[in-house]
Amino acid sequence: MQYYFNVENLSINFGGVKAVNNISFAVEKNMIFSIIGPNGSGKTTIFNMISGIYKPNSGKILFEGRDIVGLRPDKIARVGIARTFQNIQLFGNAAVVSNLMLGRHIHMHTGVFSAAFMWGRKSAVAKEERDHTRKVEKIIDFLELQKFRDHLVSSLSYGKRKLVELGRALALEPKILLLDEPSAGMNTEEKEDIRIWIKDIQEELGVTILLIEHDMNMVMGISDRIFVMNQGVKIIEGTAVEVQNHPEVIKAYLGDRRK
């Protein structure tokens, strides 16, 4: 069966250490697929390989049947894969709307300098700018950021900044969204909000989501499939019920909830 997104026998070494060792999994379209495990287990390294930051030593990463290993990060974004990071990477001295507009860069056909010399095509440039602005405003409405639209990112709470980063990733119009610990550092209310938005992104926008997350309540509550790893290798893949009842997972990650 040809899945929407496949990782096949993926491995990468750093020096003599196998950070990811022969990992394989398959993701169906419009699924929330979570990758869990302790710190240092290789989760973010997998995301770095998918997004083109690292090149694996071996294995394939297939998206819609195409092997994307070796593509630059910008090329991977263009084929429809966007991500957020554990550490927020925004422009603090720019407004929320400006940060989101930067997420439109891969869809822009005219830059600032080229537009200045397009004397006969000013209307086309203006139309493109209006189209990008309209799409960014839809994201602002979707994430309920209207009141923060013109605020500097540096003035926002940590939770709101995480939401802006999510919005910037959505501005890329991804088919697959890689979320690396989206609830890290959030309070209980903010975590519940981000959980709802992740489900809305899946259900309303039709985006397939790969999720790395340490909040097990969130993972168990929203994931269609869960992939558990430790020290670069797979322990189990399955539903929330299957994962929760696996003895190695109970011991290593979740604690024995049956006590």
C-alpha positions in Angstrom: 0.0 0.0 0.0 1.3 3.5 -0.9 0.9 5.7 2.1 0.8 9.5 1.9 4.1 9.9 3.8 6.6 7.1 4.4 9.9 6.9 6.3 11.8 3.8 5.3 14.9 2.4 7.1 16.0 5.8 8.1 19.4 6.1 9.9 21.8 8.8 10.8 25.1 8.8 12.8 26.9 11.6 14.6 30.4 10.5 15.0 30.2 7.0 16.3 26.7 7.4 17.8 23.6 6.1 15.9 21.1 8.9 16.7 18.4 7.2 14.6 18.8 3.5 13.7 16.7 1.9 10.9 13.4 3.7 11.7 10.4 3.1 9.5 6.8 4.3 9.7 3.9 5.3 7.4 1.4 8.1 7.8 -2.0 8.3 6.1 -3.4 11.5 4.8 -5.1 13.8 7.3 -3.8 11.8 10.3 -2.3 13.1 13.5 0.8 10.9 13.9 2.7 11.4 17.2 6.3 10.5 17.9 7.1 10.2 21.6 10.1 9.1 23.8 12.5 10.5 26.3 14.9 13.4 25.6 17.7 12.3 23.3 15.7 9.4 21.8 16.0 10.8 18.3 12.6 12.5 17.8 13.8 16.0 16.7 16.5 14.4 14.7 13.8 12.7 12.6 12.1 16.0 12.1 15.5 17.6 11.1 15.9 14.9 8.4 12.4 15.3 7.1 12.8 19.0 6.9 16.2 18.8 5.2 18.3 20.2 8.0 20.1 16.8 8.3 20.8 14.4 5.5 20.4 10.7 6.6 23.2 8.2 6.2 20.7 5.8 4.8 17.0 5.3 4.1 14.2 7.1 2.3 11.6 9.8 3.1 8.7 9.5 0.7 6.1 12.2 0.4 3.3 11.4 -2.1 5.6 8.8 -3.6 8.6 11.1 -4.1 11.9 10.6 -2.2 12.7 14.0 -0.7 16.0 13.0 0.9 18.7 15.5 -0.3 16.3 18.4 -1.0 17.2 21.7 0.6 14.8 22.9 3.4 13.3 25.6 1.1 12.5 22.9 -1.5 10.9 20.7 1.1 8.8 23.7 2.2 7.8 24.2 -1.4 6.6 20.6 -1.8 4.3 21.1 1.1 6.0 20.3 4.4 6.3 23.0 7.1 7.4 22.8 10.7 7.6 24.6 14.0 10.5 24.3 16.4 11.0 23.6 20.1 12.6 27.1 20.5 10.5 29.9 19.0 12.1 31.4 15.9 10.3 34.6 15.2 11.2 38.2 14.6 10.5 39.8 18.0 10.7 43.4 16.7 8.2 42.9 13.9 4.4 42.8 14.2 2.4 39.6 14.3 1.0 40.2 10.8 4.6 40.8 9.4 5.8 37.5 10.9 2.9 35.7 9.3 3.5 37.4 6.0 7.1 36.0 6.0 5.5 32.6 5.9 4.2 33.4 2.4 7.7 33.9 1.0 7.7 30.6 -1.0 4.5 31.6 -2.8 5.7 35.1 -3.7 6.6 35.5 -7.4 7.7 39.1 -7.1 10.1 40.5 -4.5 10.6 44.0 -3.3 13.4 44.8 -5.8 11.8 43.0 -8.8 8.5 44.8 -8.2 10.3 48.2 -8.5 11.3 47.5 -12.1 7.9 46.0 -13.2 6.5 49.2 -14.6 4.0 47.5 -16.8 2.9 44.9 -14.3 2.2 47.0 -11.2 -1.4 45.8 -11.1 -0.2 42.1 -11.1 2.1 42.9 -8.2 -0.6 44.6 -6.2 -3.0 41.7 -6.8 -0.4 39.2 -5.6 0.2 41.3 -2.5 -3.6 41.5 -1.8 -3.9 37.7 -2.2 -1.1 37.1 0.3 -2.6 39.6 2.8 -6.0 38.0 2.5 -4.6 34.5 3.3 -2.6 35.8 6.2 -5.7 37.6 7.6 -7.6 34.3 7.3 -5.0 32.6 9.5 -5.2 35.5 12.0 -8.9 34.9 12.2 -8.6 31.2 12.4 -6.2 31.4 15.4 -8.1 34.2 17.0 -5.1 36.6 16.9 -7.1 39.6 15.7 -6.4 41.8 18.8 -2.7 41.0 18.5 -2.4 41.6 14.8 -0.3 44.7 15.0 1.5 44.0 18.2 5.2 43.4 18.3 5.9 39.7 18.8 8.3 40.6 21.7 5.4 42.1 23.6 3.3 38.9 23.6 3.1 36.1 26.1 5.1 32.9 25.5 1.9 31.1 24.6 0.8 33.7 22.1 4.3 33.7 20.5 4.0 29.9 20.1 0.6 30.5 18.4 2.2 33.1 16.0 4.9 30.5 15.1 2.1 28.0 14.3 0.4 30.7 12.2 3.6 31.4 10.2 3.9 27.6 9.5 0.3 27.6 8.3 1.0 30.6 6.0 3.2 28.2 4.0 0.0 26.3 3.1 1.5 23.0 4.1 0.1 19.6 3.3 2.1 18.2 6.2 2.8 20.1 9.4 5.6 19.0 11.7 4.9 20.3 15.3 7.9 20.0 17.6 6.7 20.2 21.2 4.0 22.9 20.5 2.8 22.9 24.1 6.2 23.2 25.8 6.3 26.0 28.4 2.6 26.6 28.3 0.2 26.7 31.2 -2.8 24.3 31.4 -5.2 26.7 29.7 -2.8 27.4 26.8 -2.2 23.7 26.4 -5.9 23.0 26.0 -6.1 25.8 23.5 -3.2 24.5 21.4 -4.8 21.0 21.5 -8.0 22.4 20.1 -6.2 24.3 17.3 -4.2 21.2 16.3 -7.5 19.2 16.0 -9.0 22.1 14.0 -6.0 22.2 11.7 -6.5 18.5 11.0 -10.3 18.6 10.7 -11.0 22.1 9.2 -7.9 22.7 7.1 -7.3 19.0 6.2 -3.6 19.1 7.1 -1.7 16.0 8.0 0.2 16.5 11.3 3.4 14.9 12.7 3.6 15.7 16.3 6.4 15.5 18.9 5.1 16.2 22.3 5.9 15.4 26.0 2.4 16.1 27.3 1.0 12.6 27.3 -2.6 13.7 28.0 -2.5 15.7 24.7 -0.8 12.9 22.8 -3.2 10.2 24.0 -6.2 12.5 23.4 -5.6 13.6 19.8 -3.3 11.1 18.1 -4.6 8.7 15.4 -1.3 6.7 15.7 1.6 6.9 18.1 5.2 5.9 17.4 7.4 5.3 20.5 11.1 5.3 20.4 14.1 5.3 22.7 17.8 5.6 22.0 17.2 5.9 18.3 15.2 2.8 17.8 11.5 1.9 17.7 9.7 0.4 20.7 6.1 0.2 19.4 3.7 1.9 17.0 0.0 1.8 17.6 -3.2 3.4 18.9 -3.3 5.2 22.2 -4.7 2.1 23.9 -2.1 -0.1 22.4 0.7 2.2 23.4 -0.6 2.8 26.9 -0.8 -1.0 27.5 2.7 -1.8 26.2 4.9 -2.8 29.2 8.0 -1.0 28.0 6.1 2.2 27.5 4.4 1.9 30.9 7.8 1.5 32.5 9.8 4.0 30.6 7.5 6.9 29.8 4.0 6.8 31.2 4.3 5.2 34.6 2.0 2.4 35.5 -1.4 4.1 35.3 -3.1 0.9 36.4 -1.9 1.3 40.0 
